């Protein structure tokens, strides 16, 4: 990401974020009110415009520069005494100015052969006053020239970003820890692809150390859903592994559940973007928050939908092609992004998903693309399209590639709540990004849009993207340290099938690596909570003893919000990561004792049935016919909640919680300790692993 105007701060990235969304007069943040960059860039008046940019920065005898301008961290440099633009690039460091730090950005390049370009991170849109200094018309140029002078000694141009910023991809960075190295030693290695998932399951021997039962049906249920239940296990047995996966990969033919039909209780889900804009004030007065109701609905589907593999993939893409639910503007645009981009393509074509995302107001506003124009280029979207949404940080692109991609996408923006292409903002001139080259010589919307879409399709199908998607899928479904052999085969499937996701998933489920990786994934906080609801068979209907009082919201809507709020406390909820890299997918990123204890406490709340907005199976009725002895009862409860018996040591520890020996007789309430016993089972490794 750029040095200053970048998406939100990442754990591995020491730089800041300038993700401000500048409200328009109607409050809908479609048209930005440009603001300067960095502290003390220049004097301000109300609205964020420079008080007198021409008087402060224009200099007699210097013709206005033409072409794209990159506004640096301190705004436009004071160029007193600088040479006239020409063959020699001006020095903009102003090292002799008292109090001024050295090393300010130097000129980027000369576009069109004549214009000196002020270099920097990315740019906020310039005001008309500042643009007048450089000319209002975009000049056709060539951004592919060999001369490159942007960057600093710490971040020189032309290097791969990963080499410059000295960090790796997010999951990989966590796995470089001591804990990550220990996990690598227990990961399966090597493997092959079989004729289908069932054949792979039958022929694969599980050799890793794990407390989980080496049962392929349980393994599939844990990985391809948000939590194995008796119903899911029965469905896999009935349909067979191959048949169940075919069924899950065709979610449109799976009937909605009762809980999904009850999502009608969330009124804003029915509203389109235009209606959300028009009714914004009324919704706020009623306490209806569209971006929160979208998250509520996602949680409901994770817990209760029968389209479980689809929901797992929706969550995967929400981390991979991430737009935060709570960004400034999310209340209007994020639900549409969920529906029209992620869910529309979750099991379809990733290139089509990336194209749709790059025309959606949510992504364009989230990454400040609406502020970009040919003479003031914001590179946020261009950078994340490369670093996070396609080839990855080690995918082979350079800082120069980011700049040229940003130039190519300048015409795209949002107006009146809708995606628009603005010819007057579009940079015209040859560009080259990775191996993609285009003349980009027209402002005609059809031709310019075709050039942008051709570029996005190119990076979506790039070999580095195939590898990055493959690595991410293997990390989600197989292991925190997936074997390279599997990643290579998944990448080949992605490329062969031109980015279609179902064939890649079938390759994954037909691999020995998938079936050998029993117990190699740990549930993240959100996944733990959802799996607990599923294991306990919580029903979406309100308890008969529930009193809704004078609340205008239904018990179901209130209950979903309570789960949502609890997830926030645990540190993970759908689309909750504020930064555009999404949540990390590896265990070592979530090793918090406090989070684990809070999750166990929530399990206790559910077992006690304290949230009457839902209906719970009483703890003493979780097992239909409880055995008479304590040891046998623990075994039966474990089979009911985690699908397998516990080890002798774990069984003994749980009996210690109840304070009874294995052979003692107990009643259905475990002599009053059944809630504590069930909660202890839900704190076991068998429930934390998936």
Secondary structure as GFF3:
##gff-version 3
##sequence-region A 1 690
A	DSSP	alpha_helix	53	57	.	.	.	ID=ss1
A	DSSP	beta_strand	107	111	.	.	.	ID=ss2
A	DSSP	beta_strand	115	118	.	.	.	ID=ss3
A	DSSP	alpha_helix	128	134	.	.	.	ID=ss4
A	DSSP	beta_strand	141	142	.	.	.	ID=ss5
A	DSSP	alpha_helix	161	165	.	.	.	ID=ss6
A	DSSP	alpha_helix	170	175	.	.	.	ID=ss7
A	DSSP	alpha_helix	178	184	.	.	.	ID=ss8
A	DSSP	alpha_helix	197	203	.	.	.	ID=ss9
A	DSSP	alpha_helix	216	224	.	.	.	ID=ss10
A	DSSP	alpha_helix	230	248	.	.	.	ID=ss11
A	DSSP	three_ten_helix	251	253	.	.	.	ID=ss12
A	DSSP	alpha_helix	258	261	.	.	.	ID=ss13
A	DSSP	three_ten_helix	262	265	.	.	.	ID=ss14
A	DSSP	three_ten_helix	267	270	.	.	.	ID=ss15
A	DSSP	alpha_helix	273	278	.	.	.	ID=ss16
A	DSSP	alpha_helix	280	286	.	.	.	ID=ss17
A	DSSP	alpha_helix	290	304	.	.	.	ID=ss18
A	DSSP	alpha_helix	308	320	.	.	.	ID=ss19
A	DSSP	alpha_helix	330	337	.	.	.	ID=ss20
A	DSSP	pi_helix	338	342	.	.	.	ID=ss21
A	DSSP	alpha_helix	343	345	.	.	.	ID=ss22
A	DSSP	alpha_helix	350	357	.	.	.	ID=ss23
A	DSSP	alpha_helix	361	366	.	.	.	ID=ss24
A	DSSP	three_ten_helix	369	371	.	.	.	ID=ss25
A	DSSP	alpha_helix	380	387	.	.	.	ID=ss26
A	DSSP	alpha_helix	399	408	.	.	.	ID=ss27
A	DSSP	beta_strand	412	415	.	.	.	ID=ss28
A	DSSP	beta_strand	418	421	.	.	.	ID=ss29
A	DSSP	three_ten_helix	423	425	.	.	.	ID=ss30
A	DSSP	beta_strand	429	433	.	.	.	ID=ss31
A	DSSP	beta_strand	436	438	.	.	.	ID=ss32
A	DSSP	alpha_helix	445	460	.	.	.	ID=ss33
A	DSSP	alpha_helix	463	477	.	.	.	ID=ss34
A	DSSP	alpha_helix	484	496	.	.	.	ID=ss35
A	DSSP	alpha_helix	501	509	.	.	.	ID=ss36
A	DSSP	alpha_helix	512	516	.	.	.	ID=ss37
A	DSSP	alpha_helix	525	536	.	.	.	ID=ss38
A	DSSP	alpha_helix	555	570	.	.	.	ID=ss39
A	DSSP	three_ten_helix	587	590	.	.	.	ID=ss40
A	DSSP	alpha_helix	593	608	.	.	.	ID=ss41
A	DSSP	three_ten_helix	619	621	.	.	.	ID=ss42
A	DSSP	alpha_helix	630	642	.	.	.	ID=ss43
A	DSSP	alpha_helix	648	658	.	.	.	ID=ss44
A	DSSP	alpha_helix	674	682	.	.	.	ID=ss45
A	DSSP	alpha_helix	685	688	.	.	.	ID=ss46
###
